Amino acid sequence: MATIRKFEDLEIWQLARELNLEIFPILEKLHELRMFELKNQLERSAGSVMDNIAEGYERDGNKEFKQFLAISKGSLGEVRSQLYRALDRKVIDEKTNDYLQEKCLTLASKIAKFMTYLNNSDMKGNKFKKENKVQIISSKDL
């Protein structure tokens, strides 16, 4: 496993970013068709996938990270549902929908596996490291 020093190193974040890039043309088409509500919902939920991975990582605790990963996975469900709405309204074709649905399912599976990894890990997160506790106690005494 590669060393992860920042959220950008996480494969799941990278895949979420790729998904956002692939959804962007759909957002443009929805805008052109004046389907602003669906466009905004799809944009927010797709962004939420990658943003919650990033925010959870930056919280420095595995318990919080898992919670944000669960939110991210839920947002993927929203993206999938919104893609079906776009399909039903003939904004995207069946092939595009199938392709993006598969990308979402693959990412959801990888997020779930990462959550399992965190559940089984002895590490609790950076904020629980001994040196961080010493810094908190030291700054409190000032």
ChimeraX attribute file (.defattr): number of C-alpha atoms within 10 A of each C-alpha:
attribute: neighborCount
match mode: 1-to-1
recipient: residues
	/A:1	3
	/A:2	7
	/A:3	7
	/A:4	10
	/A:5	8
	/A:6	10
	/A:7	18
	/A:8	15
	/A:9	12
	/A:10	18
	/A:11	16
	/A:12	23
	/A:13	20
	/A:14	15
	/A:15	18
	/A:16	25
	/A:17	18
	/A:18	13
	/A:19	19
	/A:20	20
	/A:21	12
	/A:22	13
	/A:23	18
	/A:24	15
	/A:25	11
	/A:26	19
	/A:27	21
	/A:28	12
	/A:29	14
	/A:30	20
	/A:31	15
	/A:32	10
	/A:33	11
	/A:34	11
	/A:35	15
	/A:36	13
	/A:37	11
	/A:38	17
	/A:39	20
	/A:40	14
	/A:41	15
	/A:42	26
	/A:43	18
	/A:44	15
	/A:45	21
	/A:46	27
	/A:47	19
	/A:48	24
	/A:49	31
	/A:50	26
	/A:51	20
	/A:52	21
	/A:53	27
	/A:54	21
	/A:55	16
	/A:56	22
	/A:57	22
	/A:58	14
	/A:59	15
	/A:60	16
	/A:61	16
	/A:62	22
	/A:63	16
	/A:64	17
	/A:65	23
	/A:66	22
	/A:67	15
	/A:68	23
	/A:69	27
	/A:70	20
	/A:71	17
	/A:72	26
	/A:73	25
	/A:74	16
	/A:75	22
	/A:76	25
	/A:77	19
	/A:78	19
	/A:79	25
	/A:80	23
	/A:81	14
	/A:82	19
	/A:83	23
	/A:84	19
	/A:85	14
	/A:86	20
	/A:87	17
	/A:88	12
	/A:89	11
	/A:90	10
	/A:91	17
	/A:92	17
	/A:93	13
	/A:94	12
	/A:95	10
	/A:96	15
	/A:97	17
	/A:98	15
	/A:99	10
	/A:100	18
	/A:101	19
	/A:102	13
	/A:103	18
	/A:104	21
	/A:105	15
	/A:106	14
	/A:107	21
	/A:108	23
	/A:109	14
	/A:110	16
	/A:111	21
	/A:112	16
	/A:113	12
	/A:114	17
	/A:115	20
	/A:116	12
	/A:117	12
	/A:118	17
	/A:119	14
	/A:120	9
	/A:121	11
	/A:122	9
	/A:123	12
	/A:124	16
	/A:125	17
	/A:126	15
	/A:127	14
	/A:128	13
	/A:129	12
	/A:130	9
	/A:131	10
	/A:132	12
	/A:133	12
	/A:134	11
	/A:135	11
	/A:136	11
	/A:137	10
	/A:138	10
	/A:139	9
	/A:140	8
	/A:141	7
	/A:142	5
